Amino acid sequence: MAKSKKSSESPQKSTKTKKVPPAMSPETQELQLISLANSLALQQLLDGTASSQVISHFLKLGTTKARLEKEKLERENELLRAKTEALESQKHMDQLYSNAIAAMRRYQGIQEDEDDFYEDQDI
């Protein structure tokens, strides 16, 4: 009885690629590319075929310095959002004050047309 030889070659990897729907915006396309690059890097790391650049990139991401820099950026973003909200709130307050002043002038009997007349005059 003849024994069949099993090939010593490793089974071929599936070369099927997932069909990804086309991106609707540049932002979603960028996210798709990042996801694909991360998947490829993970596969290379698991296979042991990752380049030194890929390995050092992910090692740097795991350092304390990288985590602190990420935290700093997040806090700076929070600060910018708070400043933006404060500016918007200030604009709203300015509008409320302007409306209140206009209401007081109307209450005093000053017409808006008269008010414009006095503002145009250099006294």
PyRosetta script that sets phi, psi and omega in degrees:
from pyrosetta import init, pose_from_sequence

init()
pose = pose_from_sequence("MAKSKKSSESPQKSTKTKKVPPAMSPETQELQLISLANSLALQQLLDGTASSQVISHFLKLGTTKARLEKEKLERENELLRAKTEALESQKHMDQLYSNAIAAMRRYQGIQEDEDDFYEDQDI")
pose.set_psi(1, 124.5)
pose.set_omega(1, -178.0)
pose.set_phi(2, -86.3)
pose.set_psi(2, 133.5)
pose.set_omega(2, 177.4)
pose.set_phi(3, -89.3)
pose.set_psi(3, 137.3)
pose.set_omega(3, 177.5)
pose.set_phi(4, -84.1)
pose.set_psi(4, 141.0)
pose.set_omega(4, 179.5)
pose.set_phi(5, -82.2)
pose.set_psi(5, 134.1)
pose.set_omega(5, 173.3)
pose.set_phi(6, -89.8)
pose.set_psi(6, 139.1)
pose.set_omega(6, -179.8)
pose.set_phi(7, -71.2)
pose.set_psi(7, 142.4)
pose.set_omega(7, -179.7)
pose.set_phi(8, -83.8)
pose.set_psi(8, -2.4)
pose.set_omega(8, 179.4)
pose.set_phi(9, -74.5)
pose.set_psi(9, 145.7)
pose.set_omega(9, 177.8)
pose.set_phi(10, -73.7)
pose.set_psi(10, 150.3)
pose.set_omega(10, 179.6)
pose.set_phi(11, -60.4)
pose.set_psi(11, 140.7)
pose.set_omega(11, -178.2)
pose.set_phi(12, -67.7)
pose.set_psi(12, 141.9)
pose.set_omega(12, 177.5)
pose.set_phi(13, -70.9)
pose.set_psi(13, 150.4)
pose.set_omega(13, 176.4)
pose.set_phi(14, -68.9)
pose.set_psi(14, 122.6)
pose.set_omega(14, -178.9)
pose.set_phi(15, -94.9)
pose.set_psi(15, 11.0)
pose.set_omega(15, 177.3)
pose.set_phi(16, -67.5)
pose.set_psi(16, 136.8)
pose.set_omega(16, 175.3)
pose.set_phi(17, -110.3)
pose.set_psi(17, 144.7)
pose.set_omega(17, 178.6)
pose.set_phi(18, -70.6)
pose.set_psi(18, 138.5)
pose.set_omega(18, 174.8)
pose.set_phi(19, -82.0)
pose.set_psi(19, 115.7)
pose.set_omega(19, 180.0)
pose.set_phi(20, -105.5)
pose.set_psi(20, 131.7)
pose.set_omega(20, 179.3)
pose.set_phi(21, -63.2)
pose.set_psi(21, 149.3)
pose.set_omega(21, -178.7)
pose.set_phi(22, -62.5)
pose.set_psi(22, 145.5)
pose.set_omega(22, -178.9)
pose.set_phi(23, -69.5)
pose.set_psi(23, 142.5)
pose.set_omega(23, -179.7)
pose.set_phi(24, -89.4)
pose.set_psi(24, -17.4)
pose.set_omega(24, -179.7)
pose.set_phi(25, -147.9)
pose.set_psi(25, 162.9)
pose.set_omega(25, 177.5)
pose.set_phi(26, -60.1)
pose.set_psi(26, -32.6)
pose.set_omega(26, 179.7)
pose.set_phi(27, -65.9)
pose.set_psi(27, -44.5)
pose.set_omega(27, 179.7)
pose.set_phi(28, -69.0)
pose.set_psi(28, -33.8)
pose.set_omega(28, 176.7)
pose.set_phi(29, -64.1)
pose.set_psi(29, -42.1)
pose.set_omega(29, 178.6)
pose.set_phi(30, -62.5)
pose.set_psi(30, -41.5)
pose.set_omega(30, 178.4)
pose.set_phi(31, -64.0)
pose.set_psi(31, -38.6)
pose.set_omega(31, 177.3)
pose.set_phi(32, -63.1)
pose.set_psi(32, -44.4)
pose.set_omega(32, -179.6)
pose.set_phi(33, -63.7)
pose.set_psi(33, -41.4)
pose.set_omega(33, 178.6)
pose.set_phi(34, -63.0)
pose.set_psi(34, -43.6)
pose.set_omega(34, 179.2)
pose.set_phi(35, -61.7)
pose.set_psi(35, -44.0)
pose.set_omega(35, 179.1)
pose.set_phi(36, -64.5)
pose.set_psi(36, -41.8)
pose.set_omega(36, 179.3)
pose.set_phi(37, -64.0)
pose.set_psi(37, -40.7)
pose.set_omega(37, 177.8)
pose.set_phi(38, -65.7)
pose.set_psi(38, -40.4)
pose.set_omega(38, 178.1)
pose.set_phi(39, -63.1)
pose.set_psi(39, -42.2)
pose.set_omega(39, 179.3)
pose.set_phi(40, -65.2)
pose.set_psi(40, -42.9)
pose.set_omega(40, 179.1)
pose.set_phi(41, -63.4)
pose.set_psi(41, -41.2)
pose.set_omega(41, 177.9)
pose.set_phi(42, -61.2)
pose.set_psi(42, -45.2)
pose.set_omega(42, -180.0)
pose.set_phi(43, -62.6)
pose.set_psi(43, -41.7)
pose.set_omega(43, 178.8)
pose.set_phi(44, -63.8)
pose.set_psi(44, -41.0)
pose.set_omega(44, 178.5)
pose.set_phi(45, -64.6)
pose.set_psi(45, -41.0)
pose.set_omega(45, 179.1)
pose.set_phi(46, -66.9)
pose.set_psi(46, -37.0)
pose.set_omega(46, -179.4)
pose.set_phi(47, -79.4)
pose.set_psi(47, -15.8)
pose.set_omega(47, -176.7)
pose.set_phi(48, 80.8)
pose.set_psi(48, 19.4)
pose.set_omega(48, -178.3)
pose.set_phi(49, -109.7)
pose.set_psi(49, 10.5)
pose.set_omega(49, -177.1)
pose.set_phi(50, -69.8)
pose.set_psi(50, 142.2)
pose.set_omega(50, 177.9)
pose.set_phi(51, -74.3)
pose.set_psi(51, 165.6)
pose.set_omega(51, -179.9)
pose.set_phi(52, -64.4)
pose.set_psi(52, -30.5)
pose.set_omega(52, 178.3)
pose.set_phi(53, -65.7)
pose.set_psi(53, -41.8)
pose.set_omega(53, 179.7)
pose.set_phi(54, -65.5)
pose.set_psi(54, -44.7)
pose.set_omega(54, -179.4)
pose.set_phi(55, -62.6)
pose.set_psi(55, -47.6)
pose.set_omega(55, -177.9)
pose.set_phi(56, -67.2)
pose.set_psi(56, -32.3)
pose.set_omega(56, 177.7)
pose.set_phi(57, -60.1)
pose.set_psi(57, -49.6)
pose.set_omega(57, -177.1)
pose.set_phi(58, -74.1)
pose.set_psi(58, -28.2)
pose.set_omega(58, 173.4)
pose.set_phi(59, -65.1)
pose.set_psi(59, -41.1)
pose.set_omega(59, 178.6)
pose.set_phi(60, -64.1)
pose.set_psi(60, -36.2)
pose.set_omega(60, 179.1)
pose.set_phi(61, -63.5)
pose.set_psi(61, -26.2)
pose.set_omega(61, -178.1)
pose.set_phi(62, -89.1)
pose.set_psi(62, 0.0)
pose.set_omega(62, -177.5)
pose.set_phi(63, -79.3)
pose.set_psi(63, 160.2)
pose.set_omega(63, 177.5)
pose.set_phi(64, -62.1)
pose.set_psi(64, -40.0)
pose.set_omega(64, -179.6)
pose.set_phi(65, -59.8)
pose.set_psi(65, -44.4)
pose.set_omega(65, -179.6)
pose.set_phi(66, -64.3)
pose.set_psi(66, -41.0)
pose.set_omega(66, 178.9)
pose.set_phi(67, -64.6)
pose.set_psi(67, -41.9)
pose.set_omega(67, 179.3)
pose.set_phi(68, -65.6)
pose.set_psi(68, -40.5)
pose.set_omega(68, 178.0)
pose.set_phi(69, -63.9)
pose.set_psi(69, -39.3)
pose.set_omega(69, 178.6)
pose.set_phi(70, -65.3)
pose.set_psi(70, -43.4)
pose.set_omega(70, 178.2)
pose.set_phi(71, -62.4)
pose.set_psi(71, -40.9)
pose.set_omega(71, 178.7)
pose.set_phi(72, -61.8)
pose.set_psi(72, -45.3)
pose.set_omega(72, 178.7)
pose.set_phi(73, -62.0)
pose.set_psi(73, -39.9)
pose.set_omega(73, 178.8)
pose.set_phi(74, -63.5)
pose.set_psi(74, -42.7)
pose.set_omega(74, 179.6)
pose.set_phi(75, -67.9)
pose.set_psi(75, -36.6)
pose.set_omega(75, 176.7)
pose.set_phi(76, -64.5)
pose.set_psi(76, -38.9)
pose.set_omega(76, 176.6)
pose.set_phi(77, -63.8)
pose.set_psi(77, -41.8)
pose.set_omega(77, 177.0)
pose.set_phi(78, -61.3)
pose.set_psi(78, -42.1)
pose.set_omega(78, 179.4)
pose.set_phi(79, -63.0)
pose.set_psi(79, -43.3)
pose.set_omega(79, 177.9)
pose.set_phi(80, -62.9)
pose.set_psi(80, -40.0)
pose.set_omega(80, 177.2)
pose.set_phi(81, -63.4)
pose.set_psi(81, -42.2)
pose.set_omega(81, 179.3)
pose.set_phi(82, -63.9)
pose.set_psi(82, -40.9)
pose.set_omega(82, 177.9)
pose.set_phi(83, -63.8)
pose.set_psi(83, -41.2)
pose.set_omega(83, 179.0)
pose.set_phi(84, -62.9)
pose.set_psi(84, -44.3)
pose.set_omega(84, 178.5)
pose.set_phi(85, -63.6)
pose.set_psi(85, -38.4)
pose.set_omega(85, 178.9)
pose.set_phi(86, -64.4)
pose.set_psi(86, -41.1)
pose.set_omega(86, 177.8)
pose.set_phi(87, -64.0)
pose.set_psi(87, -42.3)
pose.set_omega(87, 178.4)
pose.set_phi(88, -64.9)
pose.set_psi(88, -40.2)
pose.set_omega(88, 178.0)
pose.set_phi(89, -63.8)
pose.set_psi(89, -40.4)
pose.set_omega(89, 178.6)
pose.set_phi(90, -63.3)
pose.set_psi(90, -41.4)
pose.set_omega(90, 177.2)
pose.set_phi(91, -61.1)
pose.set_psi(91, -41.3)
pose.set_omega(91, 179.3)
pose.set_phi(92, -64.4)
pose.set_psi(92, -42.9)
pose.set_omega(92, 178.7)
pose.set_phi(93, -63.6)
pose.set_psi(93, -41.1)
pose.set_omega(93, 177.5)
pose.set_phi(94, -59.4)
pose.set_psi(94, -41.1)
pose.set_omega(94, 178.7)
pose.set_phi(95, -65.3)
pose.set_psi(95, -42.0)
pose.set_omega(95, 178.3)
pose.set_phi(96, -62.5)
pose.set_psi(96, -43.9)
pose.set_omega(96, 178.2)
pose.set_phi(97, -62.0)
pose.set_psi(97, -42.9)
pose.set_omega(97, 179.4)
pose.set_phi(98, -61.4)
pose.set_psi(98, -43.4)
pose.set_omega(98, 178.0)
pose.set_phi(99, -64.6)
pose.set_psi(99, -40.2)
pose.set_omega(99, 179.9)
pose.set_phi(100, -65.2)
pose.set_psi(100, -42.9)
pose.set_omega(100, 178.9)
pose.set_phi(101, -63.5)
pose.set_psi(101, -42.5)
pose.set_omega(101, 178.5)
pose.set_phi(102, -62.9)
pose.set_psi(102, -40.5)
pose.set_omega(102, 179.3)
pose.set_phi(103, -65.4)
pose.set_psi(103, -40.3)
pose.set_omega(103, 178.4)
pose.set_phi(104, -65.0)
pose.set_psi(104, -38.2)
pose.set_omega(104, 178.6)
pose.set_phi(105, -66.2)
pose.set_psi(105, -41.1)
pose.set_omega(105, 177.6)
pose.set_phi(106, -63.7)
pose.set_psi(106, -38.7)
pose.set_omega(106, 179.1)
pose.set_phi(107, -63.3)
pose.set_psi(107, -35.2)
pose.set_omega(107, 179.2)
pose.set_phi(108, -78.6)
pose.set_psi(108, -8.3)
pose.set_omega(108, 178.4)
pose.set_phi(109, 93.8)
pose.set_psi(109, 8.7)
pose.set_omega(109, 178.2)
pose.set_phi(110, -84.8)
pose.set_psi(110, 121.9)
pose.set_omega(110, 178.6)
pose.set_phi(111, -80.1)
pose.set_psi(111, 152.9)
pose.set_omega(111, 179.9)
pose.set_phi(112, -62.2)
pose.set_psi(112, -35.4)
pose.set_omega(112, 178.8)
pose.set_phi(113, -64.3)
pose.set_psi(113, -40.0)
pose.set_omega(113, 177.7)
pose.set_phi(114, -64.9)
pose.set_psi(114, -40.4)
pose.set_omega(114, -179.8)
pose.set_phi(115, -60.8)
pose.set_psi(115, -43.1)
pose.set_omega(115, 178.3)
pose.set_phi(116, -64.7)
pose.set_psi(116, -36.3)
pose.set_omega(116, 179.7)
pose.set_phi(117, -62.4)
pose.set_psi(117, -44.3)
pose.set_omega(117, -177.7)
pose.set_phi(118, -70.7)
pose.set_psi(118, -31.9)
pose.set_omega(118, 179.8)
pose.set_phi(119, -71.0)
pose.set_psi(119, -30.3)
pose.set_omega(119, -179.7)
pose.set_phi(120, -76.2)
pose.set_psi(120, -22.8)
pose.set_omega(120, -178.1)
pose.set_phi(121, -80.2)
pose.set_psi(121, 136.9)
pose.set_omega(121, 172.5)
pose.set_phi(122, -94.5)
pose.set_psi(122, 105.6)
pose.set_omega(122, -177.0)
pose.set_phi(123, -99.5)
pose.dump_pdb("model.pdb")
